Amino acid sequence: MPKLCKAGVQLREQLDDDFPNRSRKSDGWIGDSRHSARKSDHNPDENGIVRACDFTSDLGTHPEEAHSVVDKIRKVAKRGDKRISYIIFDGRICSAMLNWKWRKYKGINPHRTHFHISFTTLGDNDGSWFDLEGERNVKRSKKGSRKLAKDIHSNSPSDLSSGGIRHRSDCQCRCGERNPVNNQLAQSQLREIR
């Protein structure tokens, strides 16, 4: 039975947490009959693992937010996360081949309604957190310098004012199983909002 690689599951959960109202119209991970007729990361390998995910570019926020999110994923790969193989979005593709620089995508589908993320075999069993804000990789050039990319927390349901993707404390997914404190906090915040 086909299954999505753990890195794909993790990235999908992070996007669902950060954009709970996002459209899922073009979401998908397992290939249809067109994909199965050719080589595609959407097709299960001999072990049944699929190494590609499509995410609808309508995140339920500002239309340009998808470009920002995709660029954060690209930067994760550029900083050294070897689980990501390549990214396609809005007529462009990037990969390690050109140090994660965007170039024109010449495939049939320009991926304008969704973005495509392909994963390497390293993502098969590695479902660790994607550091989309770059917080683990911040270097201080001078003693006492301000930490860059510091998250500004707010009670706003939108992450736009706080700098984009981060783990939201008000999500309704399984993240509470991983962190019961956040789940309790989320439930109390939801009661306050209602």
Buried (B, 14 or more C-beta within 10 A) or exposed (E): EBBBBBBBBBBBBBBBBBBBEBBEEBBBBBBEEEBEEEEBBBBBEEEEBBBBBBBBBBBEBEEEBBBBBBBBBBBBBBEEBEBBBBBBBBBBBBBBEEEBEBEEBEEEEBBEBBBBBBBBBBBBEBBEEBBBBEEEBBEEEEEEEEEEBEBEEEEEEEBEEBEBBBBBBBBBBEBBEEEEEBBEBBBEBEEEEE
